[in-house]
Amino acid sequence: MLDTHTVENQSTPFENVNLFACDAALQEALLRAAPAASADLLELGARLGRAETLALGALANDNAPRLINFDRYGRRIDEVQFHPAWHELMALMTGAGIHAPASGAGAHSARAAAFMLFAQVENGAQCPLTMTYASVATLQLAPSIAAQWVPKILARSYDRRSLPIGQKHGALLGMGMTEKQGGSDVRSNTTLAQRVTPNPFALPAGEAGDDGDLYRIVGHKWFFSAPQCDAHLILAQTDACSSAGLSCFFVPRFLPDGSRNAIRVMRLKDKLGNRSNASAEVEFDGAFGWRIGAVGRGVAAILEMGNRTRLDCVLGSAGTMRAALTHALHHARGRRAFGRPLAAHALMQNVLADLALESEAATAFSMRLAQCYDRPDDALEAALARLLTPAGKYWICKRGPAFGAEAMEVLGGNGYVEEAPLARLYREFPVNSIWEGSGNIMCLDLLRALQRTPHALSALRAELEAARACGSAADRTVFTAYAAQLLDDLIETGGGTDGEAEYGARRLAGRIVLAVQGALLLRHAPDHVASAFIASRLAAGVGGAFGHLPSGIDCDAILRRALAVQALNL
Ligand SMILES: Cc1cc2nc3c(=O)[nH]c(=O)nc-3n(C[C@H](O)[C@H](O)[C@H](O)COP(=O)(O)OP(=O)(O)OC[C@H]3O[C@@H](n4cnc5c(N)ncnc54)[C@H](O)[C@@H]3O)c2cc1C
């Protein structure tokens, strides 16, 4: 029998590569921020780039979690059942310390680099790990709870068992704020917490006072990701007319007497992406919760978490961009059309180089932002973190969906098919822009930061001025004019919080991020990268699509730098 055809001119999967070794921008950023971590990252990059590790991401998403409300005898259990690939991913990530705030010089930067590498494998499993990482800052407000829980959180071991915390060697935390009637406007929360006296549990209630007061909670959460976590931090009212304001509560899955807390998981969301991760709707049917922080100070307490989770949204989007870029570029080098590799066509070079610039700028920005978190005692660094976290969460996450669509198109029809990872990556992008404060909320937060953070403007000015003497004369001229106009506008308006300031807040956030990205590339990237970024983003203004680079750009050099693959020795 004759063959119908031979399979020719199809590209190969992008796998069995060292994800760190092929990423010059990330390596250089890590050398600046946490040089001692390079060897670990190199090892991690090799592990994550293996075909079998990359396959876990697809498996965990193709086999979404299932809610099991009752055991076979009809007892309420509210357990979530995951595919083994999910557990492998969780074990891999907790083993690398993604869930635990590390200490020591450069620890946040090293974690950020690892987080961006993991984002190239799977995004859903990053959700509970991010929440756990972020929760520690809030838990510290309740020393007696922290004393029992933080050591288990910091342990680099994944314990998937549903058991009371005393019997576990690792713990994960989630958070619940969003209710049906309002997510951004959490003040509309109606979930009610009523004080319980006397406290029936010996632990972890502790003494009376701000740390450890026990309440019973009745109400719901409309989004409650990772309900399998060992505990959640939630917001609730302490009086029915909301006059005291929201308070923060620590709600464990199991109570100190070993029984299950009354958190009813009603259903799991059927989501566009992030399908490996269980995002639940829950009801609190008189669940026990320990108040963290003062009555009415819940938003302030949980915001301690918010900045960290927003940082991870930025890191996650930058990492996912990098994944989409590498798959696209690898494909374009391996597939020919009209007699040449796709990557050799001038117009495709424009698209790919534009994507590479966006990805490198996102990486540089993300690593710089993480570095600010390594220096909390430096007033300028802390102010910069306060400013750039919402601005970056808005801009970098907002660029993601357009980036993902363009990268998918580089693969043509193959990109749109589920077997290639591009479809999954594309579905992953929007969530970072929505959760943890949607785009507009981030821009309003940026205005608040500009108004209320001492040194915010000085910190931004110092960051931009550091690039004043870098790059070619022509690039410096464009950059200096862009930065000066931005700073002048900020001085004039001071950010502002009126309707006009709000109206322009997205544009302002974008300009701030572009200016910082321009400064970072001028200081640290090769001239051909910095020049291309400045010509296409600062001089010309960001267009709606990719592939709009002006003439005179060295696309070849940009693409060589973007992906220099060394196959793994398997
Ligand atoms: C997959 C997934 C998992 C999630 N997991 C969790 C979780 O674990 N815990 C949790 O608490 N929440 C979770 N969320 C909820 C998420 O944080 C909220 O959806 C988000 O904060 C937006 O709130 P909302 O859906 O109520 O939208 P709304 O608050 O109704 O906002 C709708 C739109 O209006 C805009 N908007 C709101 N106010 C203003 C304003 N003043 N000016 C201009 N624009 C405005 C917003 O930016 C948004 O674009 C999750 C969401 C998703 C998608």
The ligand as an SDF file (V2000), in Angstrom:
LIG
                    3D

 53 58  0  0  0  0  0  0  0  0999 V2000
   -9.4610   32.1690   38.6790 C   0  0  0  0  0  0  0  0  0  0  0  0
   -9.7730   33.1260   39.7700 C   0  0  0  0  0  0  0  0  0  0  0  0
   -9.4390   32.8080   41.0710 C   0  0  0  0  0  0  0  0  0  0  0  0
   -9.7040   33.6950   42.1100 C   0  0  0  0  0  0  0  0  0  0  0  0
   -9.3590   33.3480   43.3700 N   0  0  0  0  0  0  0  0  0  0  0  0
   -9.6690   34.1770   44.3920 C   0  0  0  0  0  0  0  0  0  0  0  0
   -9.3630   33.8360   45.7230 C   0  0  0  0  0  0  0  0  0  0  0  0
   -8.7610   32.8060   45.9980 O   0  0  0  0  0  0  0  0  0  0  0  0
   -9.7200   34.6700   46.7190 N   0  0  0  0  0  0  0  0  0  0  0  0
  -10.3720   35.8440   46.4580 C   0  0  0  0  0  0  0  0  0  0  0  0
  -10.6760   36.5750   47.3830 O   0  0  0  0  0  0  0  0  0  0  0  0
  -10.6860   36.1960   45.1970 N   0  0  0  0  0  0  0  0  0  0  0  0
  -10.3370   35.4020   44.1620 C   0  0  0  0  0  0  0  0  0  0  0  0
  -10.6500   35.7530   42.8810 N   0  0  0  0  0  0  0  0  0  0  0  0
  -11.4800   36.9300   42.6690 C   0  0  0  0  0  0  0  0  0  0  0  0
  -10.7670   38.1210   42.0770 C   0  0  0  0  0  0  0  0  0  0  0  0
   -9.8120   38.6290   42.9680 O   0  0  0  0  0  0  0  0  0  0  0  0
  -11.8520   39.1400   41.7110 C   0  0  0  0  0  0  0  0  0  0  0  0
  -12.5920   38.5710   40.6530 O   0  0  0  0  0  0  0  0  0  0  0  0
  -11.2880   40.4700   41.3120 C   0  0  0  0  0  0  0  0  0  0  0  0
  -10.6890   41.1030   42.4170 O   0  0  0  0  0  0  0  0  0  0  0  0
  -12.3810   41.4030   40.7540 C   0  0  0  0  0  0  0  0  0  0  0  0
  -13.4950   41.4450   41.5780 O   0  0  0  0  0  0  0  0  0  0  0  0
  -14.9650   41.1620   40.9900 P   0  0  0  0  0  0  0  0  0  0  0  0
  -14.9110   39.9080   40.2350 O   0  0  0  0  0  0  0  0  0  0  0  0
  -15.9490   41.2630   42.0680 O   0  0  0  0  0  0  0  0  0  0  0  0
  -15.2030   42.3350   39.9270 O   0  0  0  0  0  0  0  0  0  0  0  0
  -15.6980   43.8190   40.2340 P   0  0  0  0  0  0  0  0  0  0  0  0
  -15.1630   44.2800   41.5200 O   0  0  0  0  0  0  0  0  0  0  0  0
  -17.1560   43.8630   40.0110 O   0  0  0  0  0  0  0  0  0  0  0  0
  -14.9550   44.6110   39.0690 O   0  0  0  0  0  0  0  0  0  0  0  0
  -15.3630   44.4750   37.7050 C   0  0  0  0  0  0  0  0  0  0  0  0
  -14.5290   45.4430   36.8700 C   0  0  0  0  0  0  0  0  0  0  0  0
  -14.7390   46.7720   37.3070 O   0  0  0  0  0  0  0  0  0  0  0  0
  -13.5050   47.4230   37.5540 C   0  0  0  0  0  0  0  0  0  0  0  0
  -13.7030   48.3870   38.6540 N   0  0  0  0  0  0  0  0  0  0  0  0
  -14.0990   48.1190   39.9210 C   0  0  0  0  0  0  0  0  0  0  0  0
  -14.1220   49.2540   40.6360 N   0  0  0  0  0  0  0  0  0  0  0  0
  -13.7350   50.2580   39.8080 C   0  0  0  0  0  0  0  0  0  0  0  0
  -13.5390   51.6700   39.9580 C   0  0  0  0  0  0  0  0  0  0  0  0
  -13.7210   52.2800   41.1260 N   0  0  0  0  0  0  0  0  0  0  0  0
  -13.1300   52.3910   38.8780 N   0  0  0  0  0  0  0  0  0  0  0  0
  -12.9030   51.7920   37.6910 C   0  0  0  0  0  0  0  0  0  0  0  0
  -13.0710   50.4680   37.4960 N   0  0  0  0  0  0  0  0  0  0  0  0
  -13.4680   49.7050   38.5360 C   0  0  0  0  0  0  0  0  0  0  0  0
  -12.5240   46.3070   37.8940 C   0  0  0  0  0  0  0  0  0  0  0  0
  -11.1730   46.7000   37.5950 O   0  0  0  0  0  0  0  0  0  0  0  0
  -13.0190   45.2000   36.9790 C   0  0  0  0  0  0  0  0  0  0  0  0
  -12.4340   45.3400   35.7170 O   0  0  0  0  0  0  0  0  0  0  0  0
  -10.3570   34.9150   41.8260 C   0  0  0  0  0  0  0  0  0  0  0  0
  -10.6940   35.2290   40.5080 C   0  0  0  0  0  0  0  0  0  0  0  0
  -10.4020   34.3580   39.4890 C   0  0  0  0  0  0  0  0  0  0  0  0
  -10.7610   34.7310   38.0790 C   0  0  0  0  0  0  0  0  0  0  0  0
  1  2  1  0
  2  3  1  0
  2 52  2  0
  3  4  2  0
  4  5  1  0
  4 50  1  0
  5  6  2  0
  6  7  1  0
  6 13  1  0
  7  8  2  0
  7  9  1  0
  9 10  1  0
 10 11  2  0
 10 12  1  0
 12 13  2  0
 13 14  1  0
 14 15  1  0
 14 50  1  0
 15 16  1  0
 16 17  1  0
 16 18  1  0
 18 19  1  0
 18 20  1  0
 20 21  1  0
 20 22  1  0
 22 23  1  0
 23 24  1  0
 24 25  2  0
 24 26  1  0
 24 27  1  0
 27 28  1  0
 28 29  2  0
 28 30  1  0
 28 31  1  0
 31 32  1  0
 32 33  1  0
 33 34  1  0
 33 48  1  0
 34 35  1  0
 35 36  1  0
 35 46  1  0
 36 37  1  0
 36 45  1  0
 37 38  2  0
 38 39  1  0
 39 40  1  0
 39 45  2  0
 40 41  1  0
 40 42  2  0
 42 43  1  0
 43 44  2  0
 44 45  1  0
 46 47  1  0
 46 48  1  0
 48 49  1  0
 50 51  2  0
 51 52  1  0
 52 53  1  0
M  END
$$$$
